[in-house]
Amino acid sequence: MDCLGFQCASDSFIAQQVRVDRLQQLFLQSVYAAGGSYMGAVMLCWLCWDRFEHGAVAWWLSLLTVSTLLRVAMFVAYFRGPKHERTPQRWEFTYWFTLVLSAGVWGIGALAVMPANDLLAQALVMLFTVGMSVAAVSCYSAYRRMTLVSMALVLLPCTVWLLFQSSVMQVGMALSVLVFASFVVSATRKLSDALEQAFRLTREMERAHSISTHAAQTDELTGLKNRRAFFEGAQQLYSDCRRTQRSLCALMLDMDHFKHINDTHGHQVGDEVLRQIGVVIAASFRAADLHGRLGGEEFAVLLPDTSMEVALSIAEQLVQTIAQLKNEPVHSMTASLGVALMQPDDKDLYHLMNRADKALYGAKARGRNRIAVAE
């Protein structure tokens, strides 16, 4: 059940990411659509200026200007807004509203300016409406329903009107447009499905890579960074602190008498002890701190921007927390810590860690369950 729950959560997360990808694709593909549809209407009116009724043209272009400005404002707000706010929940309805408004104005306006007795002008109007429909396929392919709705709003008013005319030429134009539209409708399904599958595969590959990378860097027993990942991060952190002259403290922690726990109670109990220590360490430090399991019962922590006094206070709290842990049949658990502050004469990261390690062995030599500071 846990595996199924994890799988469902993963699928839901990927589905949400795919929706975000589709929305981004929609805005990127259609950013020029608003201006393009407006320019198409202007060009049509220019070509047929002597054939159109000028009052209808003025009203059509005025309404198109308003709808175009609304769409431009939407695009500006989207691309200028923070990326984390570019979500389907925030933008899909807004996009639908501006699209329906713009496509509806285009389709009804084309019908309003189309002369009733001028076949050439009618043919030009239908040519432009078909062109707008083709543009819709390329602009809204990530959202099939948007493609179909915009096509219907642009094509149907003029097409339906032509179907009920007495001229064979007019009816033929309408039927030709409907045949064309039927092929486009079929193609939009395949295109939309292909895009969604591509988005999903990309996100699944990214998630699989993230999981494999995390697994390669994580100690499976404690959930902390493994030795390799710790030293990779530690080297970067040490270099940054050295370059910017920030303080850096190193803590080395080792469980006391851990071999006795394994020999007396078995490795399964010993593993559970290490898991508890991993939980304590993960909960005891800041996000900026770096911690990991170096091997066996040995752990390391790097504390940037931390003074020796603060590091000692943290180490003391950590020793006390571990001493309070209970894990039957183990009645007591303790740990020893060595603390070292980065010095100007530290040659590299390993010199700093070595000083903390020597302090750790000094703590053990003095009786364990205590903290020692590197010289």
C-alpha positions in Angstrom: 0.0 0.0 0.0 2.9 2.4 0.8 4.4 1.7 -2.6 1.1 2.3 -4.3 0.6 5.5 -2.3 4.1 6.7 -3.3 3.4 5.9 -6.9 0.1 7.8 -6.8 1.8 10.8 -5.3 4.5 10.7 -7.9 2.0 10.4 -10.7 0.0 13.3 -9.4 3.1 15.4 -9.1 4.2 14.6 -12.6 0.6 15.3 -13.9 0.8 18.8 -12.3 4.2 19.4 -13.8 2.8 18.4 -17.2 0.0 20.9 -16.8 2.5 23.6 -16.1 4.6 22.6 -19.1 1.5 22.7 -21.3 0.6 26.2 -20.0 4.1 27.5 -20.7 4.1 26.0 -24.2 0.7 27.6 -24.8 2.0 31.1 -23.9 5.2 30.7 -25.7 3.5 29.5 -28.9 0.7 32.0 -29.0 2.5 35.1 -27.8 2.3 36.6 -31.3 -1.2 35.3 -32.0 -3.0 38.4 -30.7 -1.1 40.7 -33.0 -1.3 38.2 -35.8 -5.1 37.9 -35.7 -5.5 41.7 -35.6 -3.2 42.2 -38.5 -5.1 39.6 -40.4 -8.3 41.5 -39.9 -6.6 44.7 -41.0 -5.2 43.2 -44.1 -8.6 41.7 -45.0 -10.3 45.0 -44.6 -7.6 46.7 -46.7 -8.0 44.2 -49.5 -11.7 44.5 -49.5 -12.1 48.1 -48.5 -14.2 49.0 -51.6 -16.4 45.9 -51.0 -17.0 46.1 -47.3 -19.5 48.4 -45.5 -17.2 50.9 -43.7 -19.3 51.2 -40.6 -19.2 47.5 -40.0 -15.4 47.6 -40.5 -15.0 50.3 -38.0 -17.0 48.4 -35.3 -15.1 45.2 -36.1 -11.7 46.7 -35.8 -12.7 48.6 -32.7 -13.8 45.5 -30.9 -10.7 43.6 -32.1 -8.5 46.4 -30.7 -10.1 46.0 -27.3 -9.8 42.2 -27.3 -6.2 42.4 -28.6 -5.2 44.9 -25.9 -6.6 42.5 -23.3 -4.6 39.6 -24.6 -1.4 41.7 -24.8 -1.9 42.8 -21.2 -2.4 39.1 -20.2 0.9 38.1 -21.9 2.8 40.9 -20.3 1.4 40.0 -16.9 2.3 36.4 -17.4 5.9 36.8 -18.6 6.7 39.6 -16.0 5.2 37.6 -13.1 7.2 35.3 -10.9 7.7 31.8 -12.3 6.1 30.2 -9.2 2.9 32.0 -10.0 2.7 30.8 -13.6 0.3 28.0 -12.7 -2.7 26.6 -14.6 -4.9 27.4 -11.7 -4.0 31.1 -12.0 -3.8 31.5 -15.8 -5.9 29.0 -17.7 -9.3 30.7 -17.0 -7.8 34.1 -18.0 -6.5 32.6 -21.2 -9.8 31.0 -22.0 -11.6 34.2 -21.5 -9.4 36.3 -23.7 -9.3 33.6 -26.4 -13.1 33.1 -26.6 -13.5 36.9 -26.7 -11.0 37.4 -29.4 -12.0 34.4 -31.6 -15.7 35.3 -31.1 -15.1 38.9 -32.2 -13.1 37.7 -35.2 -15.7 35.2 -36.4 -18.8 37.3 -35.9 -17.0 40.4 -37.2 -16.0 38.5 -40.4 -19.6 37.6 -40.9 -20.7 41.2 -40.3 -18.4 42.7 -42.9 -18.9 40.0 -45.5 -21.1 41.3 -48.4 -24.1 39.3 -49.2 -23.8 39.4 -53.0 -20.0 39.5 -53.6 -18.6 36.1 -54.2 -15.0 37.3 -54.5 -15.2 39.2 -51.1 -16.8 36.1 -49.6 -14.0 33.9 -50.9 -11.4 36.2 -49.4 -13.2 36.3 -46.1 -13.3 32.5 -46.0 -9.7 32.3 -47.0 -8.7 34.5 -44.1 -10.9 32.6 -41.6 -9.3 29.3 -42.8 -5.9 31.0 -42.3 -6.9 32.0 -38.7 -7.9 28.4 -38.1 -4.5 27.0 -39.3 -2.8 29.5 -37.0 -4.9 28.3 -34.1 -3.6 24.8 -34.6 0.0 26.0 -34.3 -0.7 28.4 -31.5 -2.9 26.3 -29.2 -1.7 22.7 -30.0 -0.9 22.1 -26.3 -4.6 22.6 -25.5 -6.8 20.7 -28.0 -10.0 22.2 -26.7 -8.7 25.7 -27.2 -7.8 24.8 -30.7 -11.3 23.4 -31.5 -13.2 26.3 -29.8 -11.2 29.0 -31.5 -11.6 27.3 -34.9 -15.3 26.9 -34.3 -15.7 30.6 -33.3 -13.8 31.8 -36.3 -15.1 29.4 -39.0 -18.7 28.6 -38.1 -20.4 32.0 -38.4 -19.5 32.6 -42.0 -19.6 28.9 -42.9 -23.1 28.3 -41.6 -24.3 31.4 -43.3 -22.9 30.2 -46.6 -24.5 26.8 -46.2 -28.0 28.4 -46.4 -27.4 30.5 -49.5 -28.9 29.6 -52.8 -25.7 29.7 -54.9 -23.9 26.4 -55.5 -20.6 28.3 -55.3 -21.4 29.5 -51.8 -22.6 26.1 -50.5 -19.5 24.5 -52.1 -17.2 26.9 -50.3 -18.9 26.1 -47.0 -18.7 22.4 -47.6 -15.0 22.7 -48.5 -14.3 24.5 -45.3 -16.2 21.9 -43.3 -14.2 19.1 -44.9 -11.0 20.9 -44.2 -12.0 21.4 -40.6 -12.8 17.7 -40.1 -9.2 16.8 -41.1 -7.8 19.5 -38.8 -9.9 18.2 -35.9 -8.5 14.7 -36.3 -5.0 16.1 -36.6 -5.3 18.2 -33.4 -6.0 15.1 -31.3 -2.8 13.4 -32.4 -0.7 16.6 -32.0 -2.1 17.3 -28.6 -1.6 13.7 -27.4 2.0 13.7 -28.8 2.9 16.9 -27.0 1.4 15.7 -23.7 3.3 12.4 -24.0 6.5 14.3 -24.7 6.0 16.5 -21.6 5.3 13.5 -19.5 8.3 11.5 -20.7 10.5 14.5 -20.1 9.2 15.0 -16.5 9.5 11.2 -15.8 13.1 11.2 -17.0 13.9 14.2 -14.8 12.3 12.6 -11.8 14.1 9.3 -12.4 17.4 11.2 -12.7 16.7 13.1 -9.5 15.8 9.9 -7.6 18.9 8.1 -8.9 21.1 11.1 -8.1 19.7 11.3 -4.6 20.2 7.6 -4.1 23.8 7.8 -5.2 24.4 10.6 -2.7 22.5 9.2 0.3 23.4 6.7 2.9 20.5 4.3 2.7 20.7 3.4 6.4 20.6 6.9 8.0 19.3 9.1 5.2 22.2 11.4 5.5 24.8 12.2 2.8 27.2 9.3 2.1 30.9 9.7 2.4 31.4 10.7 -1.3 28.6 13.2 -1.4 29.6 14.7 2.0 33.2 15.4 0.8 32.0 16.8 -2.5 29.8 19.3 -0.7 32.4 19.9 2.0 35.1 20.8 -0.5 32.9 23.4 -2.1 31.8 24.8 1.3 35.4 24.9 2.6 36.5 26.8 -0.6 33.6 29.3 -0.4 34.3 30.0 3.3 38.0 30.3 2.7 37.5 32.7 -0.3 35.0 34.9 1.5 36.8 34.7 4.9 33.8 33.3 6.7 34.2 31.1 9.8 33.8 27.3 9.4 33.6 24.7 12.2 34.0 21.0 11.7 32.4 18.4 14.0 33.4 14.7 14.1 31.0 12.4 15.9 31.6 8.7 16.8 29.2 6.4 18.7 30.7 5.1 22.0 31.0 1.3 22.4 29.2 0.7 19.1 31.0 -2.6 18.5 29.7 -3.8 21.9 26.1 -3.0 20.8 26.6 -5.0 17.6 28.3 -8.0 19.3 25.8 -8.1 22.2 22.5 -7.3 20.4 23.2 -8.0 16.8 23.6 -5.9 13.7 19.9 -5.3 13.3 19.8 -3.5 16.6 23.0 -1.6 15.7 21.4 -0.5 12.4 18.4 0.8 14.2 20.7 2.8 16.5 22.4 4.3 13.5 19.0 5.2 12.0 18.1 7.1 15.2 21.4 8.9 15.2 20.7 9.9 11.5 17.3 11.3 12.5 18.8 13.3 15.4 21.6 14.8 13.2 19.2 15.7 10.4 16.9 17.5 12.9 19.7 19.3 14.8 21.2 21.5 12.2 20.4 24.3 9.8 19.8 23.9 6.0 23.1 25.7 5.4 25.0 23.1 7.5 26.4 20.0 5.8 26.3 16.6 7.5 26.9 13.0 6.5 27.9 9.5 7.5 31.5 8.8 6.8 31.3 5.1 7.5 30.4 2.7 10.3 29.4 4.8 13.4 31.3 7.9 12.4 29.6 11.1 11.3 30.8 14.6 10.3 29.2 18.0 10.2 30.4 21.3 8.8 28.9 24.6 10.3 29.5 27.7 8.1 29.3 31.2 9.7 29.6 29.6 13.2 31.8 30.6 16.0 33.5 28.1 18.3 31.2 29.1 21.2 28.1 28.4 19.1 29.5 25.1 17.7 30.3 23.9 21.3 26.8 24.7 22.4 25.3 22.8 19.4 27.7 19.9 20.1 26.7 19.8 23.8 23.0 19.7 22.9 23.7 16.9 20.4 25.5 14.8 23.0 22.7 15.3 25.4 20.0 14.4 22.9 21.8 11.2 21.9 22.2 10.2 25.6 18.4 10.5 26.0 17.7 8.1 23.2 16.1 4.7 24.0 16.2 1.7 21.8 15.4 -1.6 23.5 17.3 -3.7 24.3 20.0 -1.0 24.3 19.6 0.9 27.6 22.1 3.7 26.9 23.7 5.3 23.9 26.4 7.9 24.0 28.6 9.7 21.5 31.9 11.6 21.6 32.6 14.7 19.5 35.6 16.6 18.3 35.3 20.2 17.2 37.7 22.3 15.2 37.5 25.8 13.9 39.1 26.6 10.5 42.4 28.4 11.0 44.6 30.4 8.6 47.2 27.7 8.6 44.8 24.9 7.6 46.2 23.7 4.3 43.0 22.3 3.0 39.7 20.7 4.0 41.3 17.4 5.1 43.6 19.3 7.5 40.6 20.8 9.2 38.8 17.5 9.3 41.9 15.8 10.7 42.2 18.3 13.5 38.5 17.6 14.4 39.2 13.9 14.2 42.2 14.1 16.6 40.0 16.0 19.0 37.4 13.2 18.7 39.9 10.6 19.7 41.0 12.9 22.6 37.4 12.9 23.8 37.3 9.1 23.7 40.6 8.9 25.5 39.3 11.1 28.3 36.3 8.8 29.0 33.8 9.2 26.1 30.4 10.8 26.1 32.1 14.2 25.9 33.3 17.0 23.6 36.9 17.9 22.9 38.2 21.0 21.0 41.1 20.8 18.6 44.2 22.6 19.5 
